[in-house]
Amino acid sequence: MNLNELYTQIITENSRSKENRHPVEGATHSLEGVNPSCGDDITLQLRVKDGKIEDAGFIGSGCAISQASASLMIDLVKGRTVEDAHRLISLYFQMIKGKITPEELDDLEDVAALQGIAHVPARVKCAVLAWHTLEEALDGEGKTDKVTTEEEA
């Protein structure tokens, strides 16, 4: 299996996975993210305690890229500190812009499967929706609101 096939498999599996599709019991943060250009819509919920993301989940619908991105993101940030999550968000946006080193890419683990999206401008908004929503949720200190992805990474 070549790298492209592996990445395709990771995206396909994560877009269909139910593992991270759930409301979070005792959520401290909840934010809806919408991509009006294609109809992607997710609600991201987090439970943050003592600066650590204890649990995360999402509900919603959208294309395979947006759903896989949300699921992969949750796998990556769950159990990490808010500070580390911010670092990973920054690395992800660098990756989408095509400005990431191989060493930094390793930190993104399976999320690196989305690296090729940088070459498909029409899908960038799909790939960054969950990440913008996470960033806004963490910056909002737990408020419930809505973020609309109008800009690219």
Sequence and secondary structure as in RCSB ss.txt:
>XXXX:A:sequence
MNLNELYTQIITENSRSKENRHPVEGATHSLEGVNPSCGDDITLQLRVKDGKIEDAGFIGSGCAISQASASLMID
LVKGRTVEDAHRLISLYFQMIKGKITPEELDDLEDVAALQGIAHVPARVKCAVLAWHTLEEALDGEGKTDKVTTE
EEA
>XXXX:A:secstr
  HHHHHHHHHHHHHH  TTBS  TT SEEEEEEETTTTEEEEEEEEEETTEEEEEEEEEE  HHHHHHHHHHHH
HHTTSBHHHHHHHHHHHHHHHTT   HHHHHHTGGGGGGGGGGG HHHHHHHHHHHHHHHHHHHTTT EEEEE  
S  
